[in-house]
């Protein structure tokens, strides 16, 4: 058992975070040394919270030093709990912040996933206002953006963020680590209204099944009744070759995506802005996703300053059949949304197909025809999706059928 433990971040560049040092003592109760610009206003409540949490976790005597850089209570609670667990690995209790009403909303299987914004799971400053940028999804990342030494602390922070941060209407996503750590990550997110779990470096359907089984066990243990969806990330040659098997491995998979940094390294080449080296792999993802009835989602565009390059990449992804794209900076969201918006020709064609479909239903016909051409069900489904997207963006009026002859 350790006598000294630390957690959090310190330094002049740190904001919305704190650093905590916890030293076990044999007597004297709990003493708190607080260094904060808001000590005069919030010092008493901070110290009260520290005392309450430590005693709840079974620590009755300790010296605590806190360097505060504007940490909200849920951040302080996560940092202090991480320090406690590092001090005493036998602690099993969780000191949870309140579950805010704004964090309880549900998602839907068939929703638009044009953009998903990655946020480092150990950086609270990026989480707090992420919802105002209105990405379709917000990903709290526990994997590549978190150093190995901080993955335990990030899990507490992500758990608390799921209970406290208002992400607006964005879908609440978490990218877990590879197993076995990824399996342990699940207990920090399944009880706290995660919508979609991203499964990294997925190469076999067994990886998805392993995650799905543990999610089912945790849902039952915590009384979770809502669906929790999965998005496998294919990041290797083997993963691409097994794309359809992975896509059909569980009924709660809603999308398939690709990670090109690891994929290009795996096949022995460099990722380029033109993307010729990944056309085949990305097409495989699109085909596997469509064959399984899922949404194909493209990789991130890594140059956050190159807006024209991003626009070109989005249009290319759309032409390949992707429904969305990842992003690593809020400034990329608008470009992605505009790129995936339907154009006039797409809307006009979708309206024709939708009207033909509705007329066929009225006439009791089993097939849909547009002129002399038969329209397959997937084409109708795609057209209806285009209509819904155009209406949601305000490009097409909700009463667009009025006046149509």
Secondary structure as GFF3:
##gff-version 3
##sequence-region A 1 405
A	DSSP	beta_strand	4	8	.	.	.	ID=ss1
A	DSSP	beta_strand	17	24	.	.	.	ID=ss2
A	DSSP	beta_strand	30	35	.	.	.	ID=ss3
A	DSSP	alpha_helix	39	56	.	.	.	ID=ss4
A	DSSP	beta_strand	62	69	.	.	.	ID=ss5
A	DSSP	alpha_helix	73	87	.	.	.	ID=ss6
A	DSSP	three_ten_helix	101	103	.	.	.	ID=ss7
A	DSSP	beta_strand	115	120	.	.	.	ID=ss8
A	DSSP	alpha_helix	124	127	.	.	.	ID=ss9
A	DSSP	three_ten_helix	130	133	.	.	.	ID=ss10
A	DSSP	beta_strand	137	141	.	.	.	ID=ss11
A	DSSP	three_ten_helix	148	150	.	.	.	ID=ss12
A	DSSP	alpha_helix	151	164	.	.	.	ID=ss13
A	DSSP	beta_strand	171	175	.	.	.	ID=ss14
A	DSSP	alpha_helix	181	185	.	.	.	ID=ss15
A	DSSP	three_ten_helix	186	188	.	.	.	ID=ss16
A	DSSP	three_ten_helix	190	192	.	.	.	ID=ss17
A	DSSP	beta_strand	196	199	.	.	.	ID=ss18
A	DSSP	alpha_helix	205	222	.	.	.	ID=ss19
A	DSSP	beta_strand	229	234	.	.	.	ID=ss20
A	DSSP	alpha_helix	237	241	.	.	.	ID=ss21
A	DSSP	alpha_helix	243	247	.	.	.	ID=ss22
A	DSSP	beta_strand	253	258	.	.	.	ID=ss23
A	DSSP	alpha_helix	260	266	.	.	.	ID=ss24
A	DSSP	three_ten_helix	276	278	.	.	.	ID=ss25
A	DSSP	alpha_helix	279	291	.	.	.	ID=ss26
A	DSSP	beta_strand	295	300	.	.	.	ID=ss27
A	DSSP	alpha_helix	307	320	.	.	.	ID=ss28
A	DSSP	beta_strand	324	327	.	.	.	ID=ss29
A	DSSP	alpha_helix	331	340	.	.	.	ID=ss30
A	DSSP	alpha_helix	344	362	.	.	.	ID=ss31
A	DSSP	beta_strand	368	370	.	.	.	ID=ss32
A	DSSP	beta_strand	373	375	.	.	.	ID=ss33
A	DSSP	alpha_helix	377	392	.	.	.	ID=ss34
###
